[in-house]
Amino acid sequence: MLGSLFAVTCLVGGLVLLRLIATGVPNYGFLAWNTFLAWLPIGFALAWAQATERGERRLVRAAWAAAWLAFLPNAPYLLTDLQHFNSDRLAPRWFDAWLLGANSLNGLLLGSAALAIGHRALARSLGRVGAWPAVVIVCLLCGFGVYLGRFVRLNSWDVLTRPFSVAEIVGDIVLSPLAHPRAWFVTLVAGATQLLCYLTLCGAAALQRAALLADLRALRGRPA
């Protein structure tokens, strides 16, 4: 899984580099930093899963889980980079469409991978049934994080460096929902997009497992 994700990331990086060589202007260089941030929740999720498997203290597991949740919005956030489509008009529109389309796909895939690892950790704590509602809530929180990042311009680490400012902003949105319609729209759309992508990949994986099991049963049923 990680190998294919790395390949998609390299594809995006290669397209960014090709655009830089062709235009001489690093206008899409910010995608490298955004992609780096989108990879971080996978690392935090792996650390959380390992801490859970080793039975480490609850505080340690909670810290990794919090880091995973705080940085998870950075993955679907890559979709919002579509707003920069052909903004400088230096590259052909079809090229920028492929570049930003691949970048958006990379964000959804990275988010789904981080979500899958976190889902397994949640299942260990909440059970298989209880983990699914938690996944839905996480996706909605992820969508809210996308809004905070794109429109309020908050960063994931602001939770640590400016906790009171973050709490004030979030509190205002939650307590005055009618005054922030865009916040709720982006939360629902971004969260649903990430959730549906994850469910699609889960369904594809289930179909693949079912096909493999069917092949194994067919092989066992053949006469020697």
N, C-alpha and C positions, 0 to 999 in steps of 0.2 A: 504493500500500500504506500509506504513512505517513498519507495523508489519511483512510482508513477507520479506522485505529487511533486517530487523533486524534478521530474522530467517536464511537467507542465510549467513549473516555476522557471526552469531553464529556457523553455520556449518563450515565455514572456520576457525574460531578461535578454534573450537573443534578439527579439523584435525591438526592444528598447534600444539596444546597442546599435542595431542596424539603422534605426531612425536617427540616432545621434550621428552616425557616420555619414548618412545621406544628407542631413540638414545642417550639421555642424552646431546644432543648438540642443542643449540637454533639457528641453522643456518637460520631458516625461521622466526625468531622473527620480522624481519623488516616488515613483512606483516601487523602486528598490526598497526604500525605507518602509513603505506601507506593506510590502510583501514580507519583509522581515518581521514586522509586528504581527502579521497574520499567521506566521509560523509559531510564534511564542506560545499560544494556547495549547498546541500539540505537545510541546515540551512540558508545560505545566501539567497537562492531563496525564502524560506518561509518569511524571514524578508522583502525582496523586495516586494513580493506579498501583504503582510499586509500593508506595507507603501503605496503601490499603492491604495489599497482599502480604506485606511483611508484618502487618499488625502493629504499626507504629502508633504513637500516642495520638489521641483525637485532635489535639492542638496542631500537630504537624500536618495531619491529613486535611484539617480545615484550612490551614494556610495555603496549601497547594490548591485546594478546591477554590478558594477565594481568588487566587491569582489566575486560575483557569477561567473563572467566570468574568473577571475584570478585563481580561485581554481577549476573550472570545469574540466580542463585536468587531475586532480589527479584521477578522476574516471576511464576513459579509460586507464590511465597510468598503472593500475593494470594488464592489458594484457601483458605489457612488462616484468612483473615479470616471465613470462614463460621462459625467458632466463636462469633462475636459476634452471631449471628442473633437478633434480637428480644430482646437481653439486657436492655434497659431497659423493654420492653413499652409504649413510648410511641407506636409506629407500628403500623399493621395488619401482621399477619404476612405477608400477600400482598405488601405493599409492600417489606418488608425482604427477602423472597425474591427479588423482581425486582432489588433494589439489589445484594445480595450475589452473586446469580447473574450479573448483568452484570459485576460487579467480578471474579469468578472467570474469566469468559470473557475479559475484558480481559487478565488476567494470562497466560493460556495463549496468547493471540494475540500479546501483546508478547514473550513468551518465544520463540515460534515465529519471529517476525520477526527478533529478535536472533540466533537460532540459524541462520536461513537466511543472513544476512549473514556470520556467522562461518563457516558451512559453506563458502561460496565462497572465503573466505580460506584455510581449511584445504585445500581442493582445490588451490589454487595451490601450496601447499607439499608436500602429501602425495600429490597426484594424486586423481582421482575415486574410485578404489577405496579408497585408504587413508583418505580423509576420512570415510567412513561409520563405520568402527569408532571413529574419534575422536569423532564426533557421539554415538554411544552412550555412550562414556565420559564425555563432557561432560554428557549428560543425567543420568547417575548421580551425578556430582559435584554437579550442580545440585540433585538430590534431597537429597543429603547437606547441602548448604548450606541448604536449606529446614528440615531438622531443626535445624541449628545456630542458625538464626535464630528459629524458633518455640519450641523447647524449651530450648536453652542460652542463648538471648537474646544471641547474638553478632551483630554488624553487619559488613557487608562491609569497612568501613574498619578493623576491628579487626586485619585481616591486617597493616596498616601500623603501627597505633598500639599493638597488643599482640601482636606476633608470637609471643613465647614462650608467652604464655597460650594462644593459639590452638593452637600446636604441641603443648602439653601435653594439651589437651582432645582434640584429634584423635588424638594418639598413644595416649591411654588407650582411646578407642573402637576404634581399629584393633587394638591389641595385646590387648584383652580383649573380643572381639566377643560372647561369651556373656553378658557382664554388661550389654550395651546392646542388647537385642533391639528396642526401639522405634526406635533409631537406624537399624538396618538395614531395618526394616519401612518406615519413612518414606522412607528413601533409595530403596528399590526402587519403592514406590508412586508417590511424587512424580516420580522420574526416568522411570518408565514412562509416567506420565500425560503429561508434557511431550513425551516421544519420540513417543508415539502421536498426539498432537495435531499435531506437526510432520509426521509421516508422512502423516496424513490430508490436511493442507493441501497437501503435496507431490503426493499422488495426485490431489487435485482440480485442481491447477494442470496436471498432466500430461494429465488428461482434457480440460481446456479447450484446451490446445495441440493435442491430437489432433483435437478437433472443429474448431478453426480450420483446421488443415491439410487436413482432409477437405473443408471448405467451399471452400478455395482450389483444391483439385484438381478439385472439381465444377465450379467456375466456369471453370477452364481447359479442361475437357472439353466445355463447351457450345459449340455452333456460333455464329459471329458473326452 
